[in-house]
């Protein structure tokens, strides 16, 4: 077939890149889910740091139902978010998992009442609004990096990050607040 040049060079196109952007952004990314979470939407949801879902949420690696292999990072993300056997089940059968099973399998983090997923995600996001953003960013990156690194590599990364983060406003403020038994006043730098 005559495929456009950009697609030959990057078959999944910019939609697949969105999965990576979610992971690479320097802030926590939260998903508020309701209804079907399938195909690319499943990849995007799995890339988020936490997933808050309503009872009508269903998840499915629907690509196989159409005769396609997984895309948008689904094959990489699923076994890291849930068990290998659940990941294999989802990508080979296209089974639709209801919200309660998604919670049990770790695909969602919190199951909330109907209409409350976005509010719960916003409530959770407030934990970061006035937090030590440099430390949070480094911690997120390290969790992702740890999935493909050895322990000795992670210990080195953490040591460098400890020195870097010690030179922020937030590290001495956090330490002083702990010693003085008060709430820290983080500036995010």
N, C-alpha and C positions, 0 to 999 in steps of 0.2 A: 504494500500500500504506500501511497505517497503521503508521508507524515511530515508535518512542518519541521524545519530545522531545530527550533527551540525544543520541540517535543522529543526529537531524537536524542538531544543532548541531556534533557531532563524529562524523562517520560512521565513522571508523576505530576510535573508542572508545579506552579506556585502554590497550589492547594496543599501539597505535601509539605512544602516549606513552612507552612503555618504551624504545623505540629512542632517543628524545631524552634520556631520563634517563641512559642508558649514556654518551652523549657528554658530558652536562653535569655528571656527578659530578666531584668535585674530586680524584679519584685515578685512576691507570691501571686500566683494566678489561681483563682477559685472558680469553680463551676457550680451554677445553680441549674439543676436539671429537672425537667418534667416532660412527660411524653416519650416518644421514641428517640433513642440515642443510638444511631446506626451509621455504618459506613464511616465516612470521614468524620462525622460528628462524634463517633466513638473514639477515634484517634485523638481528636481535639480534647475531649473530656478526660481521657486517660492521661494526657500530657499535663493536665492541671495539677496543682499541689494538693488540692482537696476537692471533693465532690459532695455537694449537698443535693439530695434528691427528694422529690415528692412521690407519693404512693403510686402515681400513674406512670412512673418512669419504667421504661423497658430498655434493655441493651441487647444489641445483636451485631455480630460481625457479618453483616448482610452481604458482603461481597461474594462469598461462596454461593449464595442463593442465586446469583446472577451469572455464575460461571467464572468469576474473577478471583484472583489471589488477593490477599489483604493489601491495603495501601495506607497511606497517611500515618505510618509508624505503628499500626495496630499490632503487627507481629512482634515488634520489639517491646512495645509497652505492655501488652497483655500479660506475658509471663513475669513481668516485673511488678505488676499491680496485683495480680491474682496468682493462683497456682498454675503450674505448667499444664496440669491436666485440664483445668478449666479453660485455659488459653487454647489448648488443642481442640477441646470440644467446640469452643465458639468459632474458631477459624475453619474447622473442617465440616461442621454441621449447619452453621448459621442459626442454631437454636436461639430463641428469644428468651431472655432471662428477665423475670419480673423483679420489681424493686426489692422485695424482701430477699430474694436469692442473690441479687447484686450486692446487697449489704453483707450477707453471709459470706460471699466470695471475695469481699474486699474491693469490689469495683466501685462502690460508693462508700463514703466515710460516715455520712449521717443521713438517716431517713427521717424527714420532717413531715409535718401535716401539709395537706394540700394548700397551695398558695403561699407557703412559707420559705421555700428554698432560697429565693433571692434575698429576703430579709435576713435569713440565717447566715448566708454568705457575707452579707454586708456587716452583720454583727461580728462575725469572725474576722473580717478584714480590719475592723477597728483595733484589733490587737496589734496590728502592724503600723497603723497610722502614725503613732507617736513613738515607735520603737527604734532600735538601733539598726537602721537600714543597711549599713555596710556589713554588720555582722550577720544579718538575716540573708543578704545576698550571697555572702561567702558560704554560709551554711547550706543554702539551697544548692549552690553550684557543687559543693562537695558531696552532697547526697547523690546527685546525678553522676558525678565523676566516680564515686565509689563503686558504682555498678559495673565499671569496666577496669578498675584499678586494683592493685595489690595493697595490702595493709601498709607495708613500708612506704609506698608512694603516698598514701593518704596521710600518714603520720608526718611526712615531710611537708605536704601541702598545708596541713593544719598548723604546723610550726611557723611557716612563713605567714600564714593568715593571722596567727596570734600576734605576731610582731606588727603587721600592717594595721590590724584593728586596734592594737594598743595605742596607736598614734592618732586615733580619731578622738573627737570630743566625747563621744558616747562611752568609751571604755572607762576612763577615769570617773565620769559621772555615775555610771552604773555601779562601780566599786564603792564610791563615796556614799551613794544612796543605800547600798547594802549595809555598810558599816554604820551609817546614821539611822538605819531602820526607817527609811522614807521611800516614797515612790520616785524613781529616777526621772529626770527631765531631759530625755534624749532629743538631740537636734537632727539626727540623721546624717551626720558628717563626722 
